[in-house]
C-alpha cells in the first residue's frame, strides 16, 4: 500500500474523508480499514459498511474475509450492505413503527408505473397531460428531500405542484393499501424512523459504532440523514469518494455532501488518493485536464506510474455508421493484439446510440452484450413467476395478484376481476380477501365462482407450505409454484422455440433461488451489545422475502458480467466502477455529450463533464473518443457540433484522426479555442463571441439561413446560442463553432 492508503486504512477514531481518484484503490482502502478495526479489537457487529451495488458489497465482503486471520473466531455481525438493502432490513425489523407489515413488497419500476397509472385515475388527472413517468420523477425528487405526500401537499403553491400532490397522495394510498414500498420509500421511511424514534436511533447508534460509506459522492439527502443519525453519537464516520465522479444528480445525489463534509464534521482527517493504478499516463493526464475545468470540486494531483502508454485517439467520422465501423475496426485490431473481447467496452451517453453500433459489431462477427440492468427479471415469464411469489409473500399486494390471477388463463377474465374489485372496494378488502368471498360477489356466475375457488385453493395451499417451511426448501418451492400454477405448461404448450426459451428462463429462476444465499445479517439474531449473535435457521417465508428483495434491489452495474467473452455496450452511467483495457466513447457532440440538459445551467454542465471524465477513466491502456460530422435524428440527416469538452483535452495527450473525408472539420472546426474569447464567455458575455451576438441579433448561418438570436448561455469555456431560423425552427449552436455572420443593420 502507498503511504496515503496506509494512513487511511489505519485510521481508527473520528471522522475521515478519503478523496479517492479513479483507479486509486479505494476498495482496497475501505476493506483493509474494516479488517484493521476488527484485528484491533473492535467487535465485528459494531461495524457497518455501506455501498451502492450488490456487486460492490459482495466484493467488499470477499476481500474483508480474505484479509482476516483464520484464527479470528467471531466474525459474525459485520454488516456490509447496500444502502437500500440495509434500509429494507431496518424497515422489516421495525415494521410496526413505520406502518408496514414485515412482508411488504418492494415495487420495481414497472410496478411503480402501474400504481401511478391507477393513482392518476383516482386523482382525475389525464394521463395524456400527466404521464406516469413524469409524476414518478416528481414524487421521487420529493421523497429524496424527505417529503411525504402530506408535506408535499402543504407546500404545493401552483397548479403543477398541486396536481403532483393529488397524484402523490393517491399513489401513496395505493402503496399503503398493498403493503408495498418503492425504492425511494426504503430511504425515506428509514430516515424518518431515525429522526422521529429515539429508541430505534439509540439502538442503531449503540450497535454500529463505526460507519464506513463507499462512493459517498453519490449519496442523496435521505442517505446523508441516515448515516448522520447513526454516526452522530460517536463521530466515527469514514467516507470514501470523489466529487469528480458525482454523476447522479438527476436522481437526487447531492455532491454537496462530500464537498462540505469537513464543515459538517469538524476535525475531519482528509486524505487524497491521487495515484492511479488502472490507467496509463496519457489517459490520466487527458482526463485530469478535462476535469480541472470544473469549479465545484476538490483538487487532487492525479498521476500514475504505469508509463505514458498510447495517446488518447480522437477520431472525427463522417456519420454514425462510419463511426460504428471505426469502433468495430478498433475492436478487431485490439483482439488481434491479444486483448480479450471481455476487456473491451463501448460507452455512450444515450441508449439510442447502441442500434448502429450493434449493426456494425454483428456485421463484423464480433460478439457483444448490452448492459441493460434488470433485463432478465424484466422478461414477461419471469415477471409472472415473481408475481406469484410476491403475492404469496405479501397477500395484500393487489398489483402482483391482479397480474397473475388469470395467468395462465383460468376463466377469471376482466369482467370477473372487475366484479371482484368492486366487491373489494365496497367491503374495504384486499383483492386476495375479496377472491376468497367469490360466492358473495354480485354478478358472478357459478362457473366464475368455481374458477376463482380453484385458484384460491391453490394459493392457500402454497401459502401454507410457505408459512411452515424453512430456508432449504426455497428452490423447491419456487419450482413447485411455477409448475402447479401452469406457467411451465403454458409455455411448453406453445410448441415453438420461444416457448422453450421462456421455460429455460423459468428454470433459470429456480437456479437463482438455489444459488441464493441469505445475507449473514439476516441469519443472525442478537441484541445491540452483540451478546447473542447466534445463527438462526431462517423460515421459508423469510428466505422468500430476502430472495425477492435481492431481485428488487438489483442495479445496472450488478448486471454487467465481464466474464463473458463479448464486448460490453453500455451507457456512461452504467460504466461507473468498471474498468476495461479498451474503451471506445462515441458521440462526443453537443447535445449528446454534453447532453442537451446541460443548457439548464453550470451545475448541469459540470455534471456532464464529470460523466465524460468517468467514462475516460474506465480505460486501462487504450481510450478512443469519436464523433460524427452528421447524424440521423428522427429520420433527418443533421449536421452536428463537436463537444465543447474536446477543446478542454490537453492536445499533447491526443492523437487526432480526421476521417470525415472532406476536410470540412479541418477548415470549420477546431478543438482549440481562441484564448481571446474563452474566458469572457465564462463570465457572462462581456466580449468575445457572446458579446458579438447578443439576444435580438439577426444572423446568417451557412446551412440554416437567416435567424434571430433568442438567448446566450455560458457553457464552460464556450458559449451557446439559441437561434430561431426562418422556416427551420430553433437550433442551439456553440458560438465558437457556428460560423454565424451578423446580418447588416442588426
Secondary structure, 3 states (H helix, E strand, C coil): CCHHHHHHHCCCCCCEEEEECCCCCHHHHHHHHHHHHHHCCCCHHHEEEEECCHHHHHHHHHHHHHHCCCCCCCCCCCEEEEHHHHHHHHHHHCHHHCCCCCCCEECCHHHHHHHHHHHHHHCCCCCCCCCHHHHHHHHHHHHHCCCCHHHHHHHCCCHHHHHHHHHHHHHHHHHHHCCEECHHHHHHHHHHHHHHCHHHHHHHHHHCCEEEECCHHHCCHHHHHHHHHHHCCCCCEEEEECHHHCCCHHHCCCCHHHHCHHHHCCCCEEEEECEECCCCHHHHHHHHHHHCCCCCCCCCCCEECCCCCCCEEEEEECCHHHHHHHHHHHHHHHHHCCCCHHHEEEEECCHHHHHHHHHHHHHCCCCEEECCCCHHHHCHHHHHHHHHHHHHHCCCCHHHHHHHCCCCCCCCCHHHHHHHHHHHHHHCCCHHHHHHCHHHCCCCCHHHHHHHHHHHHHHHHHHHHHHHCEHHHHHHHHHHHHHHCCHHHHHHCCCCHHHHHHHHHHHHHHHHHHHCCCCHHHHECCCCCCCCCCECCCEHHHHHHHHHHHHHCCCCHHHCCCCCCCEEEEEHHHHCCCCEEEEEECCCECEECCEHHHHHCHHHHHHHHHHHHHHHCCEEEEEEEEEECEEEECCEEEECCECHHHHHCCHHHEEEEECCCCCHHHHHCCCCCCHHHHHHHHCCCCCHHHHHCCCCCEEEECCCEEEEEEEEEEECCEEEEEEEECCCEEEEEECCCCCCEECCCC
